Amino acid sequence: MRGLLWLIALFALAVGVAMLASVNDGYALLVLPPYRAQVSLNFLVLAILAVVLAVYFLVGVISRALRLPGKVVAYRDRRRRERAAESLRDAVRLQLEGRYSQALKMARKSWGAGDPSGVSALVAARAAHALRDDQRYREWIGHAAERDDKILTARLMTEAEMAVEGRRFDEAARCVDAMKTNDNRPVATLQLALQIAEAKDDWKAVVKIARQLRKHHLLADEQARPLVRRAHVASMRALDGQGEAIVAYWNGMPAEEQNDPSLVEKVVPLMVANGQGATVRRVLESQLDAQWDSRLARLYGECGDHEPVSAIARAEKWLQAHPKDSGLLYALGRLCVAAELWGKAQSYLEASVSAAPSVDAHLTLAQLSERFERPQVAQDHYRRAAQLTAHAAGGQLALPATEGETA
């Protein structure tokens, strides 16, 4: 519709100009002594328009001719960038496909075509590292460093990742430290820092980084919890022999991490061995009051050496709610041994092995039997403990039968 309106307007203008020219009788007198020329005004107007159009066209031709070399250079530069970009795309694709030799070839082609970003050098470095070609890896990392104004963080990330893969943890740590000076450093550096800290047994750093990764949702709780637990256990074992330092470390943990039953199960023997039975007892009582766990109830028997009677009273209250819990029964047996309540100790331990036989319960019963000079009963318990150990190891242990069994 718009084109049709323009066409109508053009025809109307042509008609108007023709009508105006038909009624125009004016003329123009051009004098250039000794010559003079008289032309119609219409012709003069048309001539002037023709001259203007001719000059405009001529100026345009000359301008295009003058700009032609620059356009040729720009065209060639554009084509070179397009070839570099195409080669880079192919290099990245081949790298992802695991075709490292071809990826290195295409990355080299992109670099040679003048890749301005420097990404081709990083792709080539990664491909060379995958090919175990350290010389070419170093060469291409050097080329990437030439574009540090654009890809500094990417280069440092690449160097850190390749160093971790090559188990060059000191080199990787330097790269990560260099990235820390950048306010916009990627969160992925935390994952690299975690691997470095684990490799260097820097357990305090492992705990700190794992917490940060969980905060940024880069580690699920199920992934972070075992890492934090292992780091705490290793840190506390490093303090073995320093009971107060172990307690101080424990008290410095967040409540969420202290409430991990698997962590408590691992650190209780360590804390008891370092004379912190009272602290362990409070921890276990708090845990068991909040949520019952038979594994922790079993450990409660190890922390009643100082006040076994009060510990027995507390455990017997739990027994009312969990009368057949083998772990709790074993703990009561151990506590009664500590309080020298031999009859109750034997009853609780026998109830424990009846509910669920265990090696430690049989061994404790064997020691009690030896104490009261019942060697045959002690031998039977030792035998049963050995059978349970062999069964847990996946093997079979052939032992001579006792007299009662022979009969």
C-alpha positions in Angstrom: 0.0 0.0 0.0 2.8 2.4 0.8 4.5 1.7 -2.5 1.2 2.4 -4.3 0.8 5.7 -2.6 4.3 6.7 -3.5 3.7 5.8 -7.1 0.5 7.9 -7.2 2.4 10.8 -5.6 5.2 10.5 -8.2 2.7 10.6 -11.1 0.9 13.6 -9.6 4.2 15.4 -9.3 5.2 14.6 -12.9 1.8 15.9 -14.1 2.2 19.0 -12.0 5.7 19.7 -13.4 4.6 19.1 -17.0 1.7 21.5 -16.6 3.9 24.1 -15.0 6.5 23.8 -17.8 3.8 24.1 -20.4 2.6 27.5 -19.1 6.2 28.8 -18.4 7.3 31.1 -21.2 10.3 32.5 -19.4 13.8 32.3 -20.8 17.4 32.9 -19.6 20.0 35.0 -21.3 23.6 33.7 -20.9 26.2 36.3 -21.7 29.9 35.6 -22.1 31.3 38.4 -24.2 31.5 38.4 -27.1 29.0 35.5 -27.0 25.4 35.4 -25.7 22.9 32.6 -25.6 19.2 32.5 -24.9 17.6 29.4 -23.6 14.2 28.5 -22.1 13.9 28.6 -18.4 12.7 24.9 -18.4 15.7 23.8 -20.2 18.0 25.7 -17.8 16.4 24.0 -14.8 16.7 20.6 -16.4 20.4 21.3 -17.3 21.2 22.4 -13.8 19.6 19.2 -12.3 21.5 17.1 -14.8 24.8 18.7 -13.8 24.1 18.3 -10.1 23.2 14.6 -10.6 26.3 14.1 -12.7 28.6 15.7 -10.1 27.0 13.7 -7.4 27.5 10.5 -9.3 31.1 11.4 -10.1 31.9 12.3 -6.5 30.4 8.9 -5.4 32.5 7.0 -7.8 35.6 8.7 -6.8 34.8 8.2 -3.1 34.2 4.5 -3.5 37.4 4.2 -5.5 39.3 5.9 -2.7 37.7 3.6 0.0 38.2 0.5 -2.0 41.7 -0.4 -0.6 40.4 0.0 3.0 37.4 -2.2 2.2 39.6 -4.9 0.8 41.7 -4.8 3.9 38.6 -4.9 6.1 37.2 -7.8 4.1 40.3 -9.8 4.4 40.5 -9.2 8.1 36.9 -10.2 8.5 37.4 -13.4 6.5 40.5 -14.1 8.7 38.5 -13.7 11.9 35.7 -15.9 10.5 38.2 -18.6 9.6 39.8 -18.3 13.1 36.3 -18.5 14.8 35.3 -21.5 12.7 38.6 -23.3 13.5 38.1 -22.5 17.1 34.6 -23.9 17.1 35.9 -27.1 15.5 38.8 -27.2 18.1 36.4 -27.0 21.0 34.1 -29.6 19.5 37.0 -32.0 18.9 38.3 -31.4 22.4 34.9 -32.3 23.9 34.8 -35.4 21.7 38.1 -36.5 23.1 39.9 -36.2 19.7 42.8 -34.3 21.2 45.3 -34.5 18.3 42.8 -33.0 15.9 41.7 -30.5 18.5 45.3 -29.4 18.8 45.6 -29.1 15.0 42.5 -26.9 14.7 43.4 -24.8 17.7 46.8 -24.2 16.1 45.1 -23.2 12.9 42.8 -20.8 14.7 45.8 -19.2 16.5 47.6 -18.9 13.2 44.5 -17.2 11.6 44.9 -14.5 14.2 42.4 -15.5 17.0 42.2 -12.2 19.0 40.7 -13.8 22.1 43.5 -16.2 22.9 41.0 -19.0 23.7 42.6 -21.2 20.9 45.8 -21.2 22.9 44.0 -22.5 26.0 42.2 -25.2 23.9 45.6 -26.2 22.4 47.2 -26.3 25.9 44.4 -28.6 27.2 44.7 -30.9 24.2 48.5 -31.1 24.6 48.1 -31.9 28.3 45.6 -34.6 27.5 48.2 -36.0 25.0 50.8 -36.0 27.8 52.9 -33.6 25.8 54.3 -31.3 28.5 56.6 -29.4 26.1 53.7 -28.3 23.8 51.5 -27.7 26.9 54.0 -25.2 28.2 54.4 -23.6 24.8 50.7 -23.0 24.4 50.3 -21.8 27.9 53.0 -19.3 27.1 51.0 -18.2 24.0 47.9 -17.8 26.2 49.8 -15.6 28.5 50.3 -13.1 25.6 46.5 -12.4 25.9 46.4 -12.0 29.6 44.5 -8.8 29.2 41.5 -10.8 28.1 41.9 -14.4 29.4 44.0 -14.1 32.6 41.5 -15.9 34.8 40.8 -18.5 32.2 44.5 -19.2 31.8 45.0 -19.5 35.6 42.1 -21.8 35.8 43.5 -24.0 33.0 46.9 -24.1 34.7 45.4 -24.9 38.1 43.2 -27.7 36.6 46.1 -29.2 34.6 48.4 -29.0 37.6 45.9 -30.8 39.8 45.5 -33.5 37.2 49.3 -33.8 37.0 49.5 -33.9 40.9 51.6 -30.7 40.9 49.7 -29.3 43.9 52.2 -26.6 44.8 51.9 -25.2 41.2 48.1 -25.5 41.4 48.1 -23.6 44.8 50.0 -20.7 43.3 47.5 -20.4 40.4 44.6 -20.5 42.8 46.3 -17.9 45.1 46.8 -15.7 42.0 43.1 -15.8 41.2 42.2 -14.8 44.8 43.4 -11.3 44.0 40.6 -11.1 41.4 37.3 -9.9 42.9 35.4 -11.7 40.1 37.1 -15.0 40.5 34.9 -18.0 39.6 33.4 -20.1 42.4 34.9 -23.2 40.7 38.3 -22.2 42.1 36.9 -23.4 45.5 36.6 -26.9 44.0 40.2 -26.8 42.9 41.3 -25.4 46.3 39.4 -28.3 47.9 41.3 -30.9 45.9 44.6 -29.2 46.7 43.8 -29.0 50.4 42.9 -32.7 50.5 46.1 -33.6 48.7 48.2 -31.6 51.1 46.3 -32.9 54.2 45.3 -29.3 55.1 42.2 -30.4 57.0 41.3 -27.0 58.4 41.2 -25.7 54.8 39.1 -28.7 53.7 36.5 -27.9 56.4 36.4 -24.2 55.4 36.2 -24.8 51.7 33.6 -27.6 52.0 31.4 -25.3 54.0 31.7 -22.6 51.3 30.9 -25.1 48.5 27.8 -26.2 50.4 26.8 -22.6 50.8 27.1 -22.0 47.1 25.2 -25.3 46.3 28.3 -26.8 44.6 28.3 -29.6 47.0 25.2 -31.4 48.3 24.9 -32.1 52.0 25.4 -35.8 51.3 28.7 -34.9 49.6 29.9 -32.2 52.0 29.2 -34.1 55.2 31.7 -37.0 54.7 34.4 -34.5 53.7 33.8 -32.4 56.8 33.7 -35.5 59.0 36.9 -36.9 57.6 38.7 -33.5 58.0 37.5 -33.2 61.6 38.6 -36.7 62.5 42.0 -36.1 60.9 42.4 -32.8 62.7 41.5 -34.3 66.1 43.8 -37.2 65.6 46.6 -34.8 64.9 46.0 -33.5 68.4 46.3 -36.9 70.0 47.9 -36.5 73.4 46.5 -33.0 73.9 43.2 -33.6 75.6 42.4 -30.0 76.3 43.2 -29.0 72.6 40.9 -31.8 71.4 38.0 -30.5 73.6 38.7 -27.0 72.4 38.6 -28.2 68.8 35.3 -30.0 69.4 33.7 -27.0 71.1 34.7 -24.9 68.1 32.6 -27.0 65.7 29.1 -25.8 64.7 26.3 -27.6 66.4 25.1 -29.0 63.1 28.4 -30.8 62.6 28.6 -32.0 66.2 25.3 -33.7 65.8 26.7 -36.0 63.1 26.4 -39.5 64.7 29.1 -41.0 62.4 31.5 -38.2 63.5 30.7 -38.8 67.2 31.2 -42.5 66.8 34.7 -41.9 65.4 35.9 -39.3 67.9 34.6 -40.8 71.1 37.4 -43.4 71.4 40.0 -40.7 70.7 38.6 -38.3 73.3 38.2 -41.1 75.9 41.8 -42.2 75.3 42.9 -38.6 76.0 41.1 -38.4 79.3 38.0 -36.6 78.2 35.5 -39.2 79.2 33.4 -36.6 81.1 33.1 -34.4 78.0 32.3 -37.5 75.8 29.6 -38.6 78.3 27.8 -35.2 78.0 28.0 -35.3 74.2 26.6 -38.8 74.0 23.8 -38.1 76.5 22.8 -35.0 74.5 22.8 -37.0 71.3 20.9 -40.0 72.6 18.3 -37.8 74.3 17.7 -36.0 71.0 17.7 -39.0 68.7 18.3 -42.6 69.7 21.2 -44.4 68.0 22.3 -47.9 69.1 25.9 -47.3 67.9 26.3 -44.3 70.2 24.6 -46.1 73.0 27.3 -48.8 72.7 30.0 -46.2 73.0 28.4 -44.8 76.2 29.9 -47.8 78.0 33.4 -46.4 77.4 32.9 -43.1 79.2 31.8 -44.1 82.7 35.1 -44.8 84.3 35.0 -41.8 86.6 31.3 -41.9 87.7 30.1 -45.3 86.6 27.2 -45.4 89.0 25.5 -42.2 87.8 26.2 -43.4 84.2 24.5 -46.7 85.0 21.5 -44.9 86.4 21.2 -42.8 83.2 21.5 -45.8 80.9 18.9 -47.8 82.9 16.4 -45.0 82.2 17.1 -45.5 78.5 16.7 -49.2 78.9 13.1 -48.8 79.9 12.4 -47.4 76.4 14.8 -49.7 74.6 14.8 -53.0 76.5 16.3 -55.1 73.7 18.9 -52.7 72.3 22.1 -54.8 72.2 24.3 -51.7 72.1 22.8 -50.2 75.3 22.9 -53.6 77.0 26.6 -53.9 76.2 27.2 -50.4 77.5 25.5 -51.2 80.8 27.6 -54.3 81.0 30.8 -52.3 80.6 29.7 -49.7 83.1 28.9 -52.4 85.6 32.4 -53.8 85.1 33.8 -50.4 85.8 31.6 -50.2 89.0 32.7 -53.8 89.9 29.1 -55.0 89.8 30.1 -58.3 88.4 26.7 -60.1 88.5 24.8 -57.2 86.8 27.7 -56.9 84.3 27.4 -60.6 83.3 23.6 -60.4 83.0 23.7 -57.3 80.8 26.4 -58.7 78.6 24.6 -62.0 78.2 21.5 -60.2 77.3 23.5 -58.2 74.7 24.8 -61.3 73.0 21.4 -62.8 73.0 19.9 -59.8 71.3 22.7 -59.4 68.8 26.1 -61.3 69.2 29.1 -59.1 69.0 32.8 -59.6 69.3 33.4 -57.1 72.0 30.6 -58.4 74.2 31.9 -62.0 73.9 35.5 -60.8 74.7 34.2 -58.9 77.8 32.3 -62.0 78.9 35.5 -64.1 78.4 37.5 -61.7 80.5 34.9 -61.9 83.3 34.9 -65.7 83.1 38.7 -65.7 83.5 38.4 -63.3 86.4 36.2 -65.8 88.2 38.3 -68.8 87.1 35.9 -70.4 84.6 38.3 -71.2 81.8 36.0 -73.4 79.9 33.3 -70.6 79.6 36.0 -68.1 78.8 37.3 -70.4 76.0 33.8 -70.7 74.6 33.4 -66.9 74.4 36.8 -66.5 72.8 35.8 -69.1 70.2 32.5 -67.3 69.5 34.3 -64.0 69.2 36.8 -65.5 66.7 33.9 -67.0 64.7 32.3 -63.6 64.5 35.5 -62.0 63.4 36.1 -64.6 60.7 32.5 -64.2 59.5 32.9 -60.4 59.3 36.1 -60.9 57.3 34.2 -63.1 54.9 36.1 -66.3 55.7 35.6 -69.4 57.9 37.6 -70.2 60.9 37.8 -73.9 62.0 38.1 -74.2 65.8 37.8 -77.2 68.0 34.4 -77.8 69.6 34.0 -77.3 73.3 33.1 -80.2 75.6 29.5 -79.1 75.8 29.2 -79.0 72.0 30.9 -82.4 71.7 28.5 -83.9 74.1 
